[in-house]
């Protein structure tokens, strides 16, 4: 189902990361008290945790989610380091990574700007990309907009003016989708709203026909808002590749060492047992899609240039 070969090299999700790191026992500090870690012991790592549901969800004073579980899988296998965790709001994340000491973040994608201050591990967690979402009972209405691979031609769909969609204001949906949305800015059939938390109820009430979510994000909102409703995620033509996220650390001696150790764990565990945490966040249909796409990615990733 995916145009992975031609598209992976274009994969650059423009948010700060696919998800932010995790929590289990250690330290949580109010953002107001996050200061440069200048006296940090040589082998200490501060994991920056950014609440980004569903990977990182604040609940009862803690952060939970598949990002947490994935991070803890690695921490449990890195006993040579002293691990601390700090909650860092998304707007402060990049700034915090320049404040000294060894800080790491799980779920980041490489960009030239980030590589100036961070060292990146090999890919640790491939994610399904942003997809178009509809209510399953209306799947037949999408047939005119499918290409030969059963992927949505988003340009043709919006241009038709026959289906109403909604997107979130000031959100990046990725390098492939953003230019398409920009070209239809002001379209009467594409509503721009400040928050996307109510998009699924709006689809259920037939106020809109489609929206855009990461599949794990969709399932999180479905479980929270409309647990009895079935939705379908449609791969978008040109944007159907998986997104391989990494662990990034500041360029200290400890940062380089832990990234090397993480890469060794990735090599030692080619089946990537930690992806089960992410898989559990998906719908049943998306789990099948994910298994297929990850299998292809694992078989061909060495032949593909990012």
SERO-313488 format. One record per residue: x negated, y, z negated of N, C-alpha, C, CB in turn. Coordinates in steps of 0.001 Angstrom, whole numbers, padded with zeros to 6 digits, always signed. Glycine has a CB too. Layout:
<sites>
XYZXYZXYZXYZ;...
</sites>
This chain:
<sites>
-000808-001209+000000+000000+000000+000000-000839+001256+000000+000913+000008-001183;-002128+001158+000119-002748+002438-000015-003716+002778+001074-003416+002511-001278;-003810+004090+001342-004742+004580+002343-006066+004898+001659-004176+005829+003076;-006458+004008+000790-007581+004222-000104-008859+004530+000651-007782+003017-000979;-009069+003800+001765-010337+003938+002471-010563+005371+002943-010385+002986+003657;-009500+005971+003469-009668+007291+004052-009509+008411+003056-008703+007478+005153;-008957+008106+001866-008562+009202+000993-009368+009339-000286-007155+009047+000642;-010035+008285-000758-010661+008372-002073-011671+009498-002148-011330+007066-002418;-012422+009729-001049-013439+010760-001063-012843+012129-001293-014212+010746+000225;-011514+012290-001074-010874+013587-001300-010302+013716-002704-009776+013805-000284;-010445+012634-003509-009792+012632-004817-010471+013613-005752-009802+011226-005426;-009840+014686-006037-010345+015671-006990-009151+016263-007727-011183+016792-006272;-008729+015604-008773-007604+016161-009510-008058+017417-010213-007029+015143-010519;-007292+018488-010083-007781+019789-010483-007545+020116-011951-007150+020824-009644;-006891+019235-012701-006765+019499-014122-008093+019221-014790-005643+018651-014750;-008232+019533-016096-009500+019346-016781-009849+017888-016946-009469+020010-018120;-008897+017005-016893-009186+015593-016967-007902+014816-016833-009901+015243-018269;-008000+013562-016486-006802+012743-016385-006159+012575-017744-007127+011382-015782;-006988+012396-018747-006492+012410-020098-007640+012771-021003-005865+011058-020489;-007309+013169-022237-008336+013528-023175-008490+012410-024184-008013+014857-023863;-009585+012352-024918-009946+011233-025764-008984+010897-026888-011238+011489-026334;-009428+010118-027822-008526+009409-028670-008759+009570-030138-008575+008034-028346;-007891+008943-030920-008014+009038-032349-007808+007687-032986-007035+010040-032901;-008532+007385-034014-008116+006344-034931-008486+006796-036315-008761+004976-034589;-009537+006564-036907-009703+006986-038278-010250+008376-038465-010566+006055-038955;-011329+008761-037781-012119+009880-038244-011455+011254-038310-013253+009982-037406;-012301+012271-038106-012019+013615-038559-011160+014396-037579-013297+014345-038802;-010168+015102-038103-009380+016014-037273-009525+017407-037846-007875+015586-037208;-009874+018340-037000-010091+019704-037453-009148+020643-036728-011550+020128-037236;-008656+021610-037446-007855+022639-036794-008708+023368-035782-007268+023626-037823;-008134+023725-034612-008905+024442-033599-009605+025679-034154-008004+024841-032460;-009023+026315-035153-009616+027520-035712-010941+027237-036397-008664+028162-036688;-011174+025969-036772-012386+025620-037498-013379+024842-036652-012036+024825-038716;-013141+024750-035356-014101+024086-034479-015252+025046-034221-013433+023632-033138;-016450+024679-034658-017619+025531-034515-018731+024758-033838-018082+026064-035879;-019744+025439-033344-020867+024746-032719-021493+023732-033662-021917+025746-032264;-021845+022561-033114-022354+021482-033944-023872+021521-033916-021823+020105-033464;-024463+022602-034406-025897+022803-034272-026706+021892-035178-026240+024230-034561;-026137+021484-036317-026864+020635-037253-026502+019165-037074-026583+021069-038683;-026001+018831-035934-025525+017485-035660-026674+016483-035705-024828+017433-034301;-026494+015348-036432-027517+014304-036422-027779+013815-035006-027098+013132-037314;-028990+013299-034791-029416+012931-033440-028474+011940-032784-030806+012353-033475;-027968+010963-033541-027149+009908-032935-025656+010140-033110-027518+008571-033525;-025243+011352-033493-023828+011638-033703-023173+012100-032408-023651+012700-034796;-021966+011594-032179-021165+011990-031020-019852+012563-031518-020918+010785-030057;-019498+013735-031032-018194+014326-031317-017314+014103-030094-018313+015858-031667;-016246+013333-030283-015294+013067-029194-014209+014134-029251-014671+011619-029305;-014093+014890-028184-013083+015946-028126-011754+015349-027676-013526+017087-027167;-010736+015552-028475-009412+014980-028234-008444+016078-027820-008891+014244-029491;-007901+015967-026630-006976+016971-026124-005601+016352-025926-007493+017577-024805;-004587+016811-026665-003243+016239-026501-002712+016433-025087-002277+016866-027500;-002606+015337-024345-002065+015334-022990-001220+014078-022824-003206+015395-021916;+000067+014140-023172+000919+012949-023047+000937+012419-021614+002350+013271-023499;+001002+011091-021449+001125+010084-022491-000201+009513-022975+001974+008982-022003;-001320+009957-022388-002611+009409-022807-002940+009797-024235-003717+009882-021876;-002610+011009-024605-002865+011534-025943-001599+012239-026428-004095+012510-025949;-000986+011701-027458+000288+012233-027958+000148+012507-029449+001470+011241-027683;+000464+013716-029857+000448+014030-031287+001695+013448-031941+000370+015567-031522;+001493+012643-032979+002602+011988-033652+002261+011793-035122+002931+010637-032984;+003080+012360-035979+002894+012230-037433+001491+012633-037865+003173+010796-037875;+001006+013721-037292-000297+014227-037681-001469+013499-037067-000419+014177-039134;-001208+012569-036187-002273+011821-035524-002091+011911-034018-002285+010343-035985;-003107+011431-033303-002997+011344-031853-003001+009873-031469-004155+012117-031142;-002000+009489-030700-001867+008106-030258-001691+008094-028743-000669+007399-030967;-001816+006918-028143-001628+006794-026712-002687+005905-026093-001646+008156-026059;-002515+005616-024812-003446+004694-024167-004849+005271-024076-002950+004335-022783;-004980+006594-024041-006306+007197-024055-007026+006934-025355-006212+008682-023816;-006287+006969-026455-006832+006666-027772-007332+005232-027817-005778+006899-028863;-006497+004329-027374-006852+002909-027425-008052+002599-026531-005656+002049-027010;-008100+003238-025360-009230+003031-024458-010523+003536-025090-008984+003737-023116;-010483+004724-025657-011663+005274-026302-012130+004380-027438-011381+006675-026818;-011204+003925-028259-011579+003094-029402-012190+001762-028968-010365+002839-030281;-011761+001258-027803-012377+000027-027284-013873+000258-027105-011720-000408-025929;-014235+001399-026533-015655+001689-026315-016375+002003-027627-015811+002862-025343;-015733+002779-028492-016370+003126-029763-016716+001874-030563-015456+004041-030587;-015815+000905-030574-016057-000336-031319-017291-001077-030815-014841-001247-031227;-017711-000810-029593-018854-001500-028985-020074-000595-028864-018474-002028-027612;-020037+000518-029575-021167+001447-029610-021566+001722-031066-020810+002777-028877;-021986+000672-031796-022249+000828-033230-023515+001621-033552-022347-000519-033864;-024354+001875-032569-025599+002596-032832-025374+004094-033027-026575+002370-031695;-024136+004543-032797-023847+005971-032886-022868+006255-034019-023282+006488-031557;-022955+007472-034510-022015+007948-035519-020938+008747-034784-022737+008822-036629;-019710+008260-034837-018628+008844-034032-017720+009728-034891-017800+007730-033360;-017460+010920-034401-016481+011824-035006-015491+012224-033931-017167+013084-035638;-014307+012628-034359-013282+013059-033421-012721+014408-033857-012156+012007-033316;-012524+015279-032890-011963+016596-033169-010892+016923-032133-013072+017680-033173;-009787+017466-032583-008729+017896-031677-009129+019234-031064-007360+018005-032420;-009133+019284-029740-009488+020509-029025-008379+020808-028022-010880+020373-028307;-007680+021928-028160-006628+022269-027191-007201+022378-025776-005941+023595-027586;-006381+022061-024798-006830+022046-023414-007518+023344-022981-005662+021777-022515;-006976+024537-023325-007638+025769-022869-009056+025935-023419-006808+026967-023267;-009355+025272-024564-010671+025421-025186-011633+024300-024819-010525+025481-026681;-011155+023302-024078-011948+022092-023888-013300+022380-023251-011186+021103-023038;-013320+023039-022092-014590+023269-021418-015505+024176-022234-014352+023872-020047;-014931+025160-022910-015748+026034-023743-016402+025251-024867-014906+027172-024316;-015645+024338-025492-016187+023568-026615-017369+022712-026191-015105+022686-027222;-017384+022302-024922-018461+021446-024439-019752+022214-024181-018030+020746-023178;-019733+023513-024393-020939+024325-024222-021459+024857-025547-020663+025483-023280;-020904+024404-026659-021206+025019-027947-022298+024306-028733-019972+025074-028771;-022996+023374-028123-024106+022723-028796-023761+021350-029326-024586+023573-029911;-024781+020493-029464-024580+019145-029962-024137+018199-028864-023567+019148-031075;-023907+016949-029258-023446+015940-028298-021934+015811-028407-024137+014562-028549;-021235+016311-027403-019782+016193-027329-019429+015385-026095-019097+017591-027294;-018421+014535-026224-017998+013692-025111-016486+013778-024940-018435+012229-025335;-016046+013466-023730-014629+013492-023413-014333+012350-022458-014209+014858-022804;-013259+011635-022716-012894+010514-021855-011772+010932-020909-012465+009288-022699;-011901+010555-019650-010853+010835-018685-011155+011958-017727-009620+011142-019391;-012402+012371-017632-012753+013498-016757-013137+013028-015361-013900+014302-017364;-012909+013913-014394-013399+013722-013041-014579+014646-012809-012285+013980-012002;-015487+014226-011954-016647+015050-011630-016248+016231-010752-017720+014210-010930;-016843+017369-011044-016832+018508-010130-018241+019099-010188-015711+019585-010517;-018668+019822-009172-020011+020426-009218-020209+021309-010444-020260+021245-007960;-019160+022039-010850-019278+022922-012008-019495+022119-013286-018028+023801-012142;-018766+021047-013453-018891+020247-014668-020225+019517-014732-017754+019249-014755;-020724+019113-013571-021987+018385-013554-023169+019266-013953-022227+017799-012179;-022989+020567-013987-024051+021452-014439-024283+021324-015940-023720+022893-014083;-023226+020957-016693-023366+020888-018151-023090+019505-018718-022442+021876-018797;-022586+018590-017892-022182+017273-018384-022830+016160-017572-020660+017132-018344;-023049+015029-018235-023455+013816-017543-022263+012868-017546-024715+013161-018216;-022005+012226-016417-020809+011405-016253-021172+009922-016194-020048+011816-014984;-020346+009126-016855-020502+007680-016765-019964+007184-015429-019782+006978-017935;-020184+005911-015158-019482+005274-014053-017983+005319-014343-019974+003805-013842;-017169+005112-013323-015720+005132-013517-015307+004084-014539-014989+004893-012185;-014516+004495-015511-014064+003567-016545-012577+003250-016449-014368+004134-017904;-011807+004127-015814-010367+003882-015807-009707+004461-014558-009725+004474-017057;-009483+003657-013538-008752+004134-012361-007273+004326-012685-008913+003148-011189;-006740+005463-012282-005338+005807-012515-004575+005848-011205-005222+007154-013237;-003284+005558-011277-002417+005809-010133-002264+007316-009946-001030+005128-010323;-002204+007785-008711-002132+009219-008449-000718+009775-008609-002639+009510-007055;-000619+011086-008525+000686+011750-008510+001553+011135-007417+000529+013283-008288;+002790+010855-007769+003720+010218-006831+005046+010972-006826+003945+008728-007203;+005825+010752-005783+007161+011341-005718+008132+010429-006457+007614+011555-004238;+009009+011019-007248+009912+010266-008118+011361+010520-007731+009682+010639-009592;+012131+009444-007593+013575+009542-007356+014294+008541-008241+013918+009295-005862;+015588+008719-008371+016388+007720-009068+016552+006511-008154+017777+008300-009490;+016337+005331-008681+016293+004117-007868+017573+003910-007070+016044+002912-008750;+018709+004298-007614+019975+004097-006912+020046+004892-005612+021133+004484-007810;+019166+005894-005467+019161+006732-004264+017992+006430-003326+019121+008187-004660;+017359+005278-003511+016171+004962-002719+016415+005028-001214+015671+003592-003082;+017604+004640-000792+017860+004610+000653+017816+006000+001281+019211+003974+000928;+017976+007035+000491+017931+008396+001024+016511+008817+001403+018503+009373+000008;+015514+008035+000945+014120+008367+001257+013637+007710+002541+013221+007956+000112;+014400+006790+003069+013974+006038+004254+013530+006910+005424+015087+005154+004706;+014226+007998+005746+013803+008823+006893+012443+009483+006713+014826+009889+007151;+011928+009489+005489+010688+010223+005219+009502+009285+004946+010889+011157+004029;+009665+007999+005243+008598+007035+005038+007774+006861+006307+009171+005693+004589;+006459+006720+006128+005614+006428+007284+005510+004918+007462+004202+007062+007119;+004621+004476+008327+004512+003049+008631+004016+002224+007444+003585+002847+009805;+003408+002890+006455+002920+002191+005257+003891+002304+004086+001562+002745+004847;+005094+002808+004363+006092+003050+003315+005623+004082+002293+006426+001750+002606;+004864+005058+002763+004463+006180+001943+005281+007409+002351+002939+006447+002079;+005532+008269+001383+006348+009457+001644+005573+010504+002432+006845+010059+000331;+006164+010954+003527+005646+012108+004258+006249+013341+003590+006001+012042+005812;+005493+013939+002682+006025+015025+001866+006369+016252+002711+005023+015404+000783;+005581+016523+003729+005876+017659+004607+007225+017470+005291+004766+017833+005662;+007450+016285+005839+008706+016023+006538+009892+016089+005574+008659+014649+007227;+009702+015599+004361+010790+015605+003387+011204+017035+003038+010374+014849+002117;+010221+017871+002676+010562+019239+002273+011099+020030+003458+009333+019950+001675;+010496+019844+004622+010908+020589+005810+012348+020267+006208+009968+020284+006971;+012781+019043+005924+014141+018649+006320+015203+019472+005611+014367+017173+006031;+014918+019902+004390+015882+020687+003630+017079+019903+003137+016356+021808+004454;+017009+018579+003214+018173+017756+002849+018131+017230+001416+018281+016591+003794;+016958+017260+000806+016827+016782-000572+016230+017885-001435+015949+015500-000637;+016803+018081-002605+016356+019132-003510+015330+018588-004503+017550+019740-004257;+014214+019294-004637+013171+018881-005556+012843+019958-006556+011938+018496-004804;+012058+019577-007576+011598+020533-008579+010153+020211-008936+012505+020501-009846;+009355+021265-009079+007972+021125-009498+007707+022098-010635+006998+021371-008315;+006604+021847-011359+006296+022707-012505+005421+023872-012074+005601+021904-013618;+005741+025047-012577+004966+026245-012261+003547+026120-012800+005646+027497-012837;+002581+026627-012038+001180+026727-012434+000559+025367-012754+001052+027637-013634;+001089+024308-012171+000488+022992-012340-000193+022587-011036+001553+021938-012760;-001365+021980-011154-002008+021411-009981-001590+019948-009845-003554+021543-010073;-001156+019576-008656-000806+018189-008362-001890+017496-007536+000528+018131-007624;-003035+018156-007382-004150+017542-006689-004450+018197-005358-003880+016095-006482;-005636+017878-004827-006149+018547-003635-005337+018264-002384-007563+018142-003402;-004639+017132-002340-003831+016807-001162-002453+017446-001251-003697+015290-001006;-001830+017363-002409-000436+017798-002565-000311+019315-002707+000187+017122-003778;-001237+019953-003414-001107+021390-003669-000950+022233-002396-002308+021871-004436;-001766+022013-001363-001585+022827-000146-000221+022629+000513-002674+022499+000857;+000323+021424+000419+001652+021171+000984+002699+021986+000233+001997+019660+000925;+002636+021933-001096+003599+022683-001897+003462+024185-001653+003413+022370-003386;+002226+024645-001544+002000+026079-001306+002592+026511+000031+000494+026401-001340;+002498+025636+001036+003014+025999+002359+004533+026123+002366+002580+024969+003391;+005193+025512+001372+006658+025606+001279+007100+026479+000113+007268+024215+001137;+006200+027313-000378+006540+028212-001477+007747+029067-001097+005333+029109-001843;+008718+029139-001994+009929+029902-001712+011010+029115-001015+009594+031076-000893;+010751+027840-000714+011773+027016-000061+013005+026895-000958+011210+025610+000275;+014191+027072-000408+015408+026988-001230+015682+025588-001765+016597+027449-000427;+015010+024582-001214+015239+023216-001691+014117+022725-002602+015387+022273-000512;+013223+023638-003022+012154+023259-003944+012091+024275-005075+010785+023165-003211;+012623+023895-006223+012699+024786-007376+011416+024698-008191+013918+024440-008253;+010926+025844-008632+009736+025898-009490+010189+026272-010894+008673+026926-008945;+009852+025422-011873+010323+025580-013254+009115+025570-014189+011338+024446-013643;+009225+026289-015298+008097+026437-016218+007684+025184-016941+008414+027452-017208;+008590+024254-017153+008274+022993-017826+008907+021848-017061+008764+023004-019299;+008246+020693-017095+008793+019545-016358+009390+018473-017264+007715+018927-015507;+009599+018798-018529+010091+017794-019476+011531+017381-019203+009980+018321-020885;+012311+018234-018522+013720+017925-018271+013988+017481-016835+014569+019130-018588;+012947+017217-016066+013154+016860-014668+013924+015550-014508+011822+016759-013963;+013653+014565-015354+014361+013288-015212+015847+013422-015553+013716+012226-016108;+016210+014100-016650+017646+014333-016855+018291+015100-015709+017866+015086-018145;+017552+016021-015098+018099+016769-013960+018348+015845-012768+017142+017909-013554;+017457+014878-012557+017675+013905-011490+018879+013024-011821+016412+013037-011277;+018970+012605-013066+020085+011744-013487+021423+012447-013298+019917+011327-014957;+021456+013752-013523+022691+014540-013373+022901+015018-011935+022660+015745-014312;+022046+014583-011022+022126+014950-009601+021932+016448-009364+023465+014520-009034;+021251+017112-010278+020920+018517-010054+019740+018654-009102+020609+019213-011381;+018842+017674-009126+017760+017599-008153+017654+016154-007686+016405+018102-008759;+016962+015951-006563+016797+014601-006017+015420+014009-006279+017054+014617-004539;+014417+014861-006412+013057+014355-006564+012191+015313-007376+012429+014118-005197;+011104+014765-007901+010065+015566-008532+008740+014832-008356+010379+015823-010049;+007688+015346-008977+006357+014758-008869+005808+014489-010266+005403+015687-008072;+005331+013280-010479+004717+012891-011747+003603+011881-011473+005780+012296-012724;+002651+011802-012394+001828+010607-012454+002735+009478-012941+000569+010804-013397;+002571+008252-012431+003468+007165-012843+003523+006930-014351+003050+005900-012173;+002389+007021-015037+002405+006843-016497+003164+007979-017170+000968+006768-017053;+003029+009178-016621+003745+010345-017128+005247+010169-016944+003266+011624-016420;+005643+009687-015773+007052+009406-015517+007613+008437-016543+007236+008845-014113;+006912+007351-016776+007427+006328-017686+007513+006856-019109+006544+005079-017644;+006577+007694-019497+006621+008319-020827+007891+009153-020976+005367+009204-021062;+008164+010015-019998+009358+010857-020075+010630+010022-019962+009331+011924-018975;+010606+008971-019156+011791+008110-019022+012137+007470-020360+011556+007015-017954;+011129+006943-021046+011370+006306-022342+011889+007308-023368+010089+005650-022856;+011435+008562-023252+011841+009592-024204+013222+010170-023894+010819+010703-024220;+013504+010380-022594+014678+011161-022211+015832+010329-021643+014276+012186-021205;+015517+009366-020791+016566+008621-020082+016224+007130-020038+016751+009171-018642;+016160+006466-021182+015679+005075-021225+016537+004082-020437+015606+004622-022649;+017777+004426-020160+018665+003484-019466+018725+003718-017950+020064+003583-020045;+017906+004649-017461+017925+004979-016038+016673+004444-015353+018036+006501-015834;+016846+003913-014157+015717+003402-013384+015275+004429-012347+016086+002073-012698;+013961+004592-012249+013376+005519-011283+012377+004772-010410+012690+006714-012002;+012140+005338-009231+011164+004773-008300+010055+005785-008077+011832+004381-006952;+008809+005314-008093+007686+006166-007716+007254+005801-006303+006501+006020-008720;+007147+006818-005458+006774+006629-004060+005372+007159-003820+007778+007325-003125;+004458+006343-003296+003140+006870-002927+003294+007957-001875+002218+005739-002403;+002533+009017-002010+002575+010118-001059+001489+009905-000007+002392+011487-001780;+001864+010015+001245+000907+009803+002333-000315+010704+002152+001573+010072+003703;-001485+010102+002211-002725+010847+002028-003124+011018+000583-002604+012179+002655;-002276+010583-000336-002546+010757-001768-002235+009464-002517-001713+011934-002349;-002462+008332-001878-002046+007059-002451-003201+006283-003066-001382+006221-001400;-004380+006869-003137-005542+006237-003733-005479+006256-005259-006806+006923-003257;-006220+005365-005913-006373+005476-007354-007417+006543-007653-006772+004113-007984;-007343+007116-008838-008270+008162-009268-009172+007581-010353-007504+009430-009789;-010447+007391-010080-011331+006760-011070-011911+007775-012046-012463+006023-010368;-011423+007771-013281-011880+008718-014298-013098+008177-015035-010753+009023-015295;-013881+009101-015577-015127+008755-016259-015134+009270-017688-016325+009314-015499;-016180+008919-018410-016500+009535-019696-017620+010537-019444-016916+008457-020779;-017460+011749-019949-018457+012798-019746-019025+013232-021085-017845+014004-019002;-020320+013455-021140-020986+013913-022356-021916+015077-022026-021775+012756-023021;-022168+015902-023028-023116+016981-022839-024512+016415-022630-023094+017938-024035;-025377+017215-021984-026684+016723-021553-027732+016804-022658-027157+017504-020347;-027465+016083-023744-028444+015933-024816-029077+014553-024706-027785+016136-026216;-030094+014315-025512-030719+012993-025509-029695+011918-025870-031907+012952-026493;-028877+012201-026893-027848+011244-027299-026782+011095-026223-027205+011678-028616;-026434+012212-025569-025446+012147-024499-025895+011245-023371-025161+013527-023964;-027133+011381-022939-027661+010508-021896-027674+009054-022356-029072+010948-021497;-028065+008834-023609-028165+007460-024118-026801+006776-024166-028795+007457-025512;-025780+007494-024660-024468+006857-024787-023841+006611-023419-023536+007720-025644;-024076+007497-022467-023563+007259-021116-024222+006024-020512-023803+008492-020215;-025521+005854-020740-026197+004637-020266-025599+003394-020906-027702+004706-020566;-025289+003477-022213-024704+002327-022907-023284+002041-022415-024695+002570-024421;-022528+003094-022125-021179+002915-021568-021256+002253-020206-020443+004266-021460;-022203+002704-019376-022368+002085-018058-022717+000605-018185-023455+002814-017256;-023512+000269-019191-023853-001137-019409-022612-001949-019785-024923-001264-020509;-021730-001369-020602-020489-002050-020974-019593-002254-019759-019742-001253-022049;-019573-001277-018866-018768-001410-017652-019285-002564-016798-018780-000095-016844;-020607-002663-016679-021205-003744-015899-020941-005100-016547-022713-003519-015744;-021009-005143-017879-020819-006400-018603-019359-006855-018605-021309-006253-020033;-018441-005948-018313-017010-006265-018361-016340-005871-017040-016327-005537-019554;-016676-006555-015944-016124-006168-014635-014615-006294-014549-016743-007004-013556;-014003-007084-015431-012544-007229-015430-011863-006044-016108-012141-008528-016126;-012648-005144-016712-012143-003936-017372-010982-004243-018329-011692-002918-016322;-011223-004971-019404-010126-005336-020310-009401-004143-020921-010655-006195-021411;-010070-002998-020989-009455-001813-021584-008328-001233-020739-010501-000760-021809;-008217-001605-019459-007145-001031-018638-005770-001555-019045-007393-001332-017165;-005740-002591-019877-004440-003095-020342-003682-002027-021130-004633-004350-021211;-004410-001120-021782-003742-000047-022524-003011+000892-021560-004767+000746-023374;-003665+001228-020460-003026+002070-019456-001874+001326-018788-004049+002526-018405;-002103+000067-018443-001069-000716-017761+000219-000762-018574-001566-002137-017494;+000094-000852-019900+001273-000921-020760+002100+000356-020709+000858-001202-022188;+001505+001449-020227+002233+002715-020151+003031+002846-018867+001272+003873-020268;+002917+001871-017964+003577+001931-016667+004877+001136-016662+002649+001413-015580;+005747+001440-015714+006940+000623-015495+006522-000716-014908+007952+001345-014558;+007444-001669-014905+007126-002985-014370+006720-002914-012896+008317-003918-014539;+007434-002126-012114+007107-002030-010690+005754-001358-010474+008198-001258-009944;+005447-000345-011285+004162+000333-011124+003006-000528-011624+004174+001666-011864;+003269-001442-012537+002211-002359-012955+001778-003239-011789+002682-003229-014133;+002727-003671-010976+002390-004481-009799+001604-003644-008795+003671-005050-009139;+002052-002431-008587+001341-001530-007672-000082-001276-008167+002102-000192-007525;-000215-001053-009453-001529-000770-010034-002467-001964-009892-001387-000391-011510;-001962-003158-010172-002796-004356-010043-003325-004501-008628-002007-005606-010435;-002461-004243-007647-002872-004353-006243-003938-003327-005901-001667-004180-005318;-003728-002089-006321-004638-001029-005945-005973-001131-006674-004005+000307-006217;-005940-001541-007936-007192-001709-008672-008009-002850-008084-006914-001968-010161;-007336-003908-007677-008043-005030-007045-008785-004546-005802-007053-006168-006674;-008126-003739-005000-008773-003208-003800-009922-002281-004182-007752-002461-002919;-009692-001409-005146-010729-000470-005582-011961-001204-006095-010185+000458-006670;-011771-002236-006903-012907-002989-007424-013683-003677-006307-012433-004021-008439;-012979-004120-005293-013631-004834-004204-014413-003898-003277-012600-005602-003406;-014011-002629-003217-014585-001725-002218-015253-000482-002785-013527-001305-001280;-015262-000296-004085-015744+000984-004641-017208+001229-004308-015554+001011-006159;-018034+000196-004198-019446+000397-003883-019672+000848-002445-020212-000874-004137;-018663+000672-001612-018784+001045-000196-018204+002415+000108-018103+000016+000666;-017662+003068-000938-016937+004317-000717-017689+005481-001353-015507+004225-001287;-017859+006551-000610-018503+007737-001118-017438+008689-001637-019369+008406-000032;-017611+009149-002870-016622+010063-003437-016676+011409-002734-016850+010241-004943;
</sites>
